[in-house]
């Protein structure tokens, strides 16, 4: 199985921008598919609903044990149970597919200028113990994050100067003009002051008996399984048609296929002959969630040369790379830097072919020759006559990225480049990219917040020389025009002006090729519509089928029980 372990608790558009795509294929998925194929499909694996699971209960593969569960519902803790993001709620819910902002605990907001945000708190929300949720709780949450920076996983206080509250509003003054700070602040989870204020160290507290404001509260907890029960006092209780959520610790691919799960987030090899074949009500939806591509170190020659980057881009067929890496589930990525079709309305019409760059070996060789290389008919050589070679770095165990790197390696041979592949352990891979100790790496970038994607990847403010750590702009890219555009966007609250700036950034991403976009990384949603309907889909993309972060909050307001042969 290629599962997607959810990232550390964080916020959309933060320093942890690539986290949702740090999902790698485990050998189990390939083995299961291979077993089915080897049997000639004579062994039909089937799945039926677990008779012990009630009609009002969702069975979710949403929190994998290692191999068992430890009670930790601190939503700011890296080891928290994934359901903590259902127990606690944000001020604003953000769609990871396209960045749409949905009022949540904040019923409305405004940005009167680029340095100020004013949110109006929803009335009627309560904590699970019945205590009203107030602006005092929001103020406390901000203060707690400032006093305990380890909990400030979204970097809120790197952008906020002051927070002032009234009975109904939260007024935030930013350190500088920074209009894109709204989703970062809005996605912050709010916790109750009357409980958390008595905790000695909120950054290490495991919060084993959480009291949140969300639609579900903790029911039973064991090391092998835990449950959440519907909170009758929830502020939108009339939108919740599920009574209980069950999270087993064991959720390997064979479990998903055979044990009647209603909902899972997992890449599944040969999904048609595994998940889909097991039950007539099993469905899947794999929308794009980010761009997988070659991340070039712009402080390492010759990748600072645009003609070299253009040669690499023209030498590669992103569609074929995606076919090999993700079994054809994902489309070729647009070199605009946008997730298409999610962000189609943002696309600059001046970019040809929606940003898809076709493979053209002759044009690739011509671009390399313009950069001073020579092609002798079989081998691409540097100006010194040496064969051009470089290493592609990808993390050990990221087997889909490894397959992508191997296909890139194969295609580059077509223009006379013999690339090698290096596979450090994931921690070493991350350290290498952070310090700049790489030439070319497989990586993920961009995402639902288009501006934040460009900013995280390209802004010169994040630049650090090779050898110095940088969590963003790890490709060491510098471009004065990009920096000016990013500054202009941050200083504007005019949506039309922001849209124009985004289109200029797209064009630079297309023309200057800071990374070589290959294919989209998927958000791997599996569901069964036999007992519950209303799941998100390509036709109704109101949320991805992520079972982590705040996505389930939105999904759980939309799914409905099937009663008497139809949805309620």
HUFENQUI-V272680 format. One record per residue. RES is the residue in one small letter. PHI is phi as a letter, one per 30 degrees, with the letter a starting at -180 (NA if undefined). PSI is psi in whole degrees, 0 to 359 (NA if undefined). D_LAST is the distance of its C-alpha to the last C-alpha in Angstrom with 1 decimal. Layout:
res;phi;psi;d_last
RES;PHI;PSI;D_LAST
RES;PHI;PSI;D_LAST
This chain:
res;phi;psi;d_last
x;NA;140;33.7
x;c;94;34.0
x;d;164;31.9
x;c;93;31.6
x;d;129;32.6
x;d;150;31.3
x;d;170;34.1
x;e;152;35.7
x;e;124;33.8
x;a;188;34.6
x;b;148;33.6
x;e;140;33.1
x;i;19;36.4
x;c;188;38.6
x;e;336;41.5
x;d;45;39.1
x;d;334;38.0
x;c;359;37.9
x;e;319;36.2
x;d;344;32.8
x;c;6;34.7
x;d;67;36.9
x;b;127;35.1
x;b;156;37.3
x;d;125;37.1
x;c;158;37.9
x;d;338;39.8
x;e;321;37.2
x;d;315;35.0
x;d;321;38.0
x;d;320;39.2
x;d;314;36.0
x;d;318;35.9
x;d;322;39.6
x;d;319;39.2
x;d;318;36.8
x;d;320;39.2
x;d;330;42.2
x;d;359;40.8
x;i;24;40.4
x;i;18;36.7
x;d;335;37.9
x;c;107;35.9
x;c;110;32.2
x;d;128;30.3
x;b;162;26.9
x;b;137;24.0
x;b;153;21.6
x;e;140;19.1
x;d;120;21.2
x;d;344;20.9
x;d;352;21.7
x;c;121;18.6
x;d;162;15.8
x;d;342;12.2
x;c;14;11.5
x;b;131;14.5
x;c;130;15.3
x;c;116;18.8
x;b;129;20.5
x;c;76;24.0
x;b;2;24.6
x;a;97;27.8
x;d;131;30.6
x;d;162;33.2
x;b;58;36.8
x;d;354;36.7
x;c;170;35.4
x;c;145;33.7
x;c;135;35.7
x;d;108;34.1
x;a;105;34.5
x;c;28;31.9
x;d;110;34.4
x;d;350;32.5
x;c;1;35.8
x;c;138;37.2
x;d;333;37.5
x;c;18;36.6
x;d;151;33.6
x;d;141;30.5
x;d;332;28.0
x;d;354;25.3
x;e;331;27.7
x;d;0;26.3
x;c;329;22.9
x;d;321;24.7
x;c;155;26.8
x;b;154;26.0
x;c;169;28.0
x;d;321;29.1
x;b;133;27.8
x;d;134;25.2
x;c;125;26.8
x;d;115;25.2
x;d;351;27.4
x;d;318;27.1
x;b;4;28.8
x;i;8;29.7
x;e;135;27.4
x;c;129;27.6
x;b;127;24.5
x;e;136;25.2
x;b;252;24.3
x;d;331;26.6
x;c;121;28.8
x;d;342;27.3
x;a;169;30.1
x;a;165;33.4
x;b;155;36.5
x;b;89;39.5
x;d;335;42.5
x;a;168;44.7
x;d;352;44.6
x;c;10;45.7
x;b;139;43.3
x;b;132;39.6
x;b;119;38.1
x;c;142;34.6
x;c;122;33.0
x;d;141;31.1
x;d;139;27.7
x;c;151;28.1
x;j;353;26.1
x;d;142;25.5
x;b;160;26.8
x;d;164;27.8
x;d;342;26.3
x;c;8;29.2
x;j;352;28.4
x;d;134;31.3
x;d;143;30.7
x;d;124;30.6
x;b;173;33.5
x;d;338;35.7
x;d;324;38.0
x;d;322;35.7
x;d;314;35.6
x;e;316;39.4
x;d;317;39.8
x;e;316;37.7
x;e;313;40.0
x;d;320;43.1
x;d;318;42.0
x;d;326;41.6
x;d;319;45.0
x;d;336;46.7
x;b;78;45.0
x;e;335;45.1
x;d;334;43.7
x;d;345;40.3
x;d;64;40.6
x;d;340;39.1
x;c;357;38.2
x;i;33;41.7
x;e;315;40.7
x;d;2;44.2
x;d;354;45.9
x;b;339;44.6
x;c;139;44.5
x;c;302;47.5
x;b;157;46.4
x;b;126;43.3
x;b;140;43.5
x;b;152;40.9
x;c;192;40.5
x;d;335;38.0
x;b;350;35.4
x;b;156;36.8
x;b;115;37.9
x;c;122;40.8
x;c;124;41.8
x;c;128;45.1
x;d;161;45.5
x;d;332;48.7
x;a;168;49.2
x;e;121;47.5
x;a;63;44.4
x;e;329;41.5
x;d;0;39.5
x;d;341;39.4
x;e;308;36.3
x;d;329;33.7
x;d;314;35.7
x;d;318;35.8
x;d;329;32.3
x;d;357;30.9
x;d;132;32.9
x;d;138;30.9
x;c;136;31.8
x;b;158;32.9
x;d;125;33.9
x;d;321;37.5
x;d;348;37.9
x;c;312;37.2
x;d;333;38.5
x;d;338;41.7
x;c;0;43.1
x;d;131;42.7
x;d;314;46.1
x;b;95;45.0
x;d;345;41.4
x;d;339;42.1
x;c;351;42.7
x;d;134;40.5
x;d;346;37.8
x;h;58;35.6
x;d;339;34.5
x;b;76;32.4
x;d;144;30.7
x;b;105;29.6
x;c;196;27.6
x;c;1;25.3
x;d;180;22.3
x;d;345;18.7
x;b;147;20.0
x;b;158;23.3
x;d;132;25.4
x;c;252;24.8
x;c;146;27.2
x;b;126;29.6
x;b;172;32.0
x;d;345;33.9
x;c;344;31.8
x;a;146;28.2
x;b;161;26.5
x;b;154;23.2
x;c;142;21.5
x;c;144;19.5
x;e;133;17.2
x;c;111;19.5
x;d;336;18.5
x;c;12;21.0
x;d;143;19.8
x;d;340;20.5
x;b;48;17.1
x;e;331;15.2
x;d;350;12.5
x;c;359;11.6
x;c;117;11.5
x;c;6;8.6
x;c;133;11.2
x;c;325;13.8
x;b;148;16.6
x;c;134;18.3
x;c;126;21.1
x;c;98;24.0
x;d;152;26.6
x;d;326;30.1
x;d;116;30.6
x;b;49;28.8
x;d;170;31.4
x;d;321;30.5
x;d;325;30.9
x;d;315;28.5
x;d;318;25.8
x;d;327;26.5
x;c;342;26.7
x;c;16;24.6
x;i;34;21.0
x;d;143;20.3
x;d;332;16.9
x;a;134;18.8
x;b;154;22.4
x;c;102;24.9
x;a;133;27.8
x;d;133;30.2
x;b;120;30.4
x;d;137;33.4
x;h;58;32.8
x;e;328;29.0
x;d;319;28.7
x;c;2;30.7
x;c;278;29.4
x;d;308;25.8
x;d;322;24.6
x;d;342;26.7
x;d;335;25.5
x;a;134;22.0
x;d;344;20.5
x;c;0;17.3
x;d;136;19.5
x;b;165;19.8
x;b;157;22.1
x;b;122;22.9
x;b;75;26.4
x;d;161;27.1
x;d;142;30.5
x;b;355;31.1
x;l;175;34.9
x;c;126;38.1
x;c;129;40.1
x;a;184;43.7
x;d;118;47.4
x;c;115;48.2
x;c;136;51.9
x;d;109;54.2
x;d;355;55.9
x;c;7;58.7
x;c;118;59.6
x;d;147;61.8
x;c;19;61.3
x;d;357;57.6
x;d;356;58.7
x;c;120;59.9
x;e;322;57.5
x;d;326;59.2
x;d;316;58.4
x;d;321;54.8
x;d;321;54.7
x;d;317;56.4
x;d;317;53.8
x;d;316;50.9
x;d;339;52.6
x;d;350;53.3
x;c;143;49.7
x;c;98;46.9
x;d;326;43.7
x;d;315;41.5
x;d;324;43.5
x;d;315;43.4
x;d;322;39.6
x;e;316;39.5
x;d;317;41.7
x;d;319;40.2
x;b;26;36.4
x;h;28;36.5
x;i;4;35.7
x;d;332;32.3
x;c;150;33.6
x;d;164;35.5
x;d;140;38.9
x;d;144;39.0
x;d;135;40.3
x;d;3;43.6
x;d;339;42.4
x;i;1;40.7
x;c;155;37.3
x;d;113;34.1
x;c;135;33.4
x;c;2;31.2
x;e;316;29.5
x;c;32;32.5
x;e;324;33.6
x;d;347;34.0
x;c;351;36.6
x;d;132;38.8
x;d;119;42.4
x;d;346;43.2
x;d;346;46.8
x;d;121;45.7
x;d;150;46.2
x;h;35;43.8
x;h;25;41.0
x;i;6;43.2
x;d;124;43.4
x;c;116;47.0
x;d;149;48.1
x;d;134;50.4
x;b;97;54.0
x;d;320;56.6
x;d;317;59.6
x;d;327;58.3
x;d;313;57.4
x;d;320;61.0
x;d;321;62.4
x;d;318;60.5
x;d;320;61.8
x;d;326;65.3
x;d;331;65.0
x;d;3;64.4
x;j;3;67.7
x;d;166;66.5
x;b;142;68.2
x;c;120;66.8
x;c;13;69.4
x;j;332;67.4
x;b;329;65.6
x;b;136;65.4
x;d;126;64.4
x;c;150;67.1
x;d;174;67.5
x;e;336;70.5
x;d;359;72.4
x;i;1;71.9
x;d;144;69.7
x;e;135;66.5
x;d;120;63.5
x;b;153;61.2
x;a;164;58.6
x;c;138;56.1
x;c;121;52.3
x;c;130;50.8
x;b;154;47.5
x;d;139;46.2
x;d;131;46.8
x;j;345;43.6
x;d;75;41.8
x;d;334;42.0
x;d;320;40.1
x;d;325;42.4
x;d;316;45.3
x;d;321;44.4
x;d;314;44.2
x;d;321;47.6
x;d;322;49.1
x;d;321;48.0
x;e;314;49.5
x;e;316;52.6
x;d;316;52.8
x;d;325;52.4
x;d;332;54.9
x;d;333;57.5
x;d;342;57.3
x;c;16;59.1
x;i;19;61.4
x;c;128;59.7
x;c;90;59.5
x;d;153;56.9
x;c;169;56.5
x;b;131;53.4
x;c;137;53.4
x;b;72;50.6
x;d;161;51.1
x;d;154;48.8
x;e;319;45.8
x;d;320;47.4
x;d;323;50.6
x;e;311;48.8
x;d;318;47.3
x;d;321;50.7
x;d;316;52.4
x;d;322;50.1
x;d;321;50.4
x;d;349;54.2
x;i;15;54.6
x;d;66;56.1
x;a;162;54.9
x;c;308;55.7
x;b;135;52.5
x;b;146;49.2
x;d;134;45.9
x;a;170;43.5
x;c;149;40.2
x;a;175;40.0
x;h;188;38.2
x;l;203;34.5
x;d;328;31.8
x;c;100;34.4
x;e;313;36.9
x;d;314;39.7
x;d;326;39.4
x;d;312;39.6
x;d;318;42.9
x;d;311;44.2
x;e;323;43.6
x;d;327;45.2
x;b;345;48.0
x;d;129;49.1
x;d;339;52.7
x;d;333;52.1
x;c;358;50.7
x;d;138;53.6
x;b;139;55.7
x;d;159;58.6
x;e;133;58.4
x;j;341;58.9
x;c;145;57.1
x;d;138;53.5
x;b;123;50.8
x;d;339;47.1
x;b;168;46.5
x;h;49;48.5
x;d;352;49.5
x;d;359;50.8
x;h;47;53.5
x;c;139;53.0
x;b;130;55.0
x;a;114;54.9
x;d;324;56.2
x;d;319;54.2
x;d;315;50.9
x;d;321;51.9
x;d;318;52.6
x;d;318;49.3
x;d;318;47.4
x;d;320;49.5
x;d;320;48.9
x;d;315;45.1
x;d;332;45.1
x;c;8;47.2
x;c;144;45.0
x;c;11;42.0
x;d;116;42.2
x;d;324;39.2
x;d;318;41.3
x;d;318;44.2
x;d;321;41.9
x;d;320;40.6
x;d;320;44.2
x;d;318;45.1
x;e;318;42.3
x;d;326;43.5
x;d;321;47.0
x;d;321;45.9
x;e;316;44.1
x;d;321;47.3
x;d;318;49.4
x;e;322;47.0
x;d;315;47.4
x;d;321;51.2
x;c;348;52.3
x;h;55;50.2
x;d;325;49.9
x;b;158;47.7
x;c;103;47.3
x;d;134;43.6
x;c;296;42.7
x;a;165;39.0
x;d;140;35.7
x;d;140;34.5
x;c;158;30.9
x;c;109;27.8
x;c;84;26.8
x;c;129;23.0
x;c;139;21.6
x;a;165;18.0
x;b;126;16.1
x;c;20;12.9
x;d;324;12.8
x;c;335;10.7
x;b;142;9.2
x;b;179;9.0
x;j;15;10.3
x;d;151;13.7
x;d;153;16.8
x;a;178;19.0
x;d;329;22.1
x;d;335;20.2
x;b;73;18.3
x;d;56;20.7
x;d;345;19.4
x;a;159;20.7
x;d;170;22.3
x;c;31;20.9
x;d;140;23.6
x;c;14;23.0
x;b;175;25.9
x;h;209;27.1
x;c;2;24.6
x;e;317;22.3
x;d;335;19.6
x;e;316;19.3
x;d;317;17.9
x;d;319;15.8
x;d;345;14.2
x;d;352;13.1
x;c;332;11.3
x;d;146;9.6
x;b;144;6.1
x;d;145;5.8
x;d;120;5.9
x;b;134;5.8
x;h;43;8.6
x;i;2;9.4
x;a;166;6.5
x;d;150;3.8
x;d;NA;0.0
